[in-house]
Amino acid sequence: MGRIVTLQERKDLEAGRRAEAAGKVMTKLRDYAASHGGRFVVFGSAARGAMRHDSDIDIWADFPLEGELGAVSFAEDVCALEGLPCDILFCGTPKAAFKDLIRDDMVVLQ
């Protein structure tokens, strides 16, 4: 009979899986941004390297208007392939107050 895996161990495993998935997503987002004239900004727990078992990845897609929907669609698809829930902001530049809020808690991918 095998060892029983505790709830905390399962949570830790899922947190590790999500952290690894976030790294893969960020690499793909960086490559996309570099070839499509925009940038993605990842903020929150993924940017801090503090993914939990229930974390999503927070992404701001900053692309010219004509490329914005394609960038958002790409980000959603990449996250889905990695099994990582995402929260994506787009539609122009966020207000200064939002930028101030995430300034110390973000990774710019371009």
C-alpha positions as CSV (number, residue, x, y, z in Angstrom):
1,M,0.0,0.0,0.0
2,G,1.4,3.4,-1.0
3,R,1.8,6.5,1.1
4,I,-1.1,8.8,1.5
5,V,-0.5,12.2,-0.1
6,T,-1.7,15.0,2.1
7,L,-3.8,17.9,1.0
8,Q,-0.8,20.3,1.6
9,E,1.4,18.1,-0.6
10,R,-1.1,18.2,-3.4
11,K,-1.4,22.0,-3.1
12,D,2.4,22.3,-3.1
13,L,2.6,20.1,-6.3
14,E,0.0,22.2,-8.0
15,A,1.7,25.4,-7.0
16,G,4.9,24.1,-8.5
17,R,3.1,23.0,-11.7
18,R,1.5,26.4,-12.1
19,A,4.9,28.2,-11.5
20,E,6.5,26.0,-14.2
21,A,3.5,26.7,-16.5
22,A,3.8,30.5,-15.9
23,G,7.5,30.4,-16.9
24,K,6.6,28.6,-20.2
25,V,3.8,31.1,-20.8
26,M,6.1,34.1,-20.2
27,T,8.7,32.8,-22.6
28,K,6.0,32.3,-25.4
29,L,4.6,35.8,-24.6
30,R,8.0,37.4,-24.9
31,D,8.6,35.7,-28.3
32,Y,5.2,36.8,-29.6
33,A,5.7,40.4,-28.4
34,A,9.1,40.7,-30.0
35,S,7.8,39.6,-33.3
36,H,4.5,41.6,-33.2
37,G,5.5,45.0,-32.1
38,G,4.0,45.1,-28.6
39,R,4.6,43.9,-25.1
40,F,3.0,41.9,-22.4
41,V,3.2,42.9,-18.8
42,V,2.8,40.1,-16.3
43,F,2.0,41.2,-12.7
44,G,0.9,39.6,-9.5
45,S,2.0,36.3,-8.1
46,A,3.5,35.0,-11.4
47,A,5.7,38.2,-11.6
48,R,6.8,37.8,-8.0
49,G,7.6,34.1,-8.4
50,A,5.0,33.3,-5.7
51,M,2.5,31.1,-7.5
52,R,0.0,29.2,-5.2
53,H,-2.1,26.2,-6.0
54,D,-5.0,28.4,-7.0
55,S,-3.1,31.3,-8.7
56,D,-3.8,32.5,-12.2
57,I,-1.5,34.6,-14.3
58,D,-2.3,38.3,-14.6
59,I,-1.4,39.7,-18.0
60,W,-1.7,43.2,-19.5
61,A,-1.5,43.1,-23.4
62,D,0.0,46.4,-24.6
63,F,-0.2,46.3,-28.4
64,P,-1.2,48.7,-31.2
65,L,-5.0,48.6,-31.6
66,E,-4.8,46.6,-34.8
67,G,-2.8,43.8,-33.1
68,E,-4.5,43.8,-29.8
69,L,-7.1,41.1,-30.3
70,G,-4.6,38.8,-31.9
71,A,-2.3,39.2,-28.9
72,V,-5.0,38.6,-26.4
73,S,-6.1,35.5,-28.3
74,F,-2.6,34.2,-28.4
75,A,-2.1,34.8,-24.7
76,E,-5.4,33.0,-23.9
77,D,-4.4,30.0,-26.1
78,V,-0.9,29.7,-24.6
79,C,-2.4,29.8,-21.1
80,A,-5.0,27.1,-22.0
81,L,-2.3,24.9,-23.5
82,E,-0.4,25.1,-20.2
83,G,-3.5,24.6,-18.1
84,L,-3.0,27.9,-16.4
85,P,-6.0,30.2,-15.7
86,C,-5.4,33.8,-16.9
87,D,-6.7,37.3,-16.4
88,I,-5.9,39.5,-19.3
89,L,-6.3,43.3,-19.5
90,F,-6.2,45.1,-22.8
91,C,-7.9,48.1,-24.6
92,G,-5.2,50.7,-24.3
93,T,-2.9,51.9,-21.6
94,P,-4.1,51.5,-18.0
95,K,-4.4,54.6,-15.8
96,A,-1.4,55.9,-14.0
97,A,-2.9,54.7,-10.6
98,F,-2.9,51.1,-11.9
99,K,0.7,51.4,-13.2
100,D,1.8,52.7,-9.8
101,L,0.0,49.8,-8.1
102,I,1.9,47.1,-10.1
103,R,5.2,49.0,-10.7
104,D,7.2,46.9,-8.2
105,D,5.3,43.8,-9.0
106,M,5.6,43.2,-12.8
107,V,7.7,41.7,-15.5
108,V,7.7,43.4,-18.9
109,L,7.9,41.0,-21.9
110,Q,8.9,42.6,-25.2
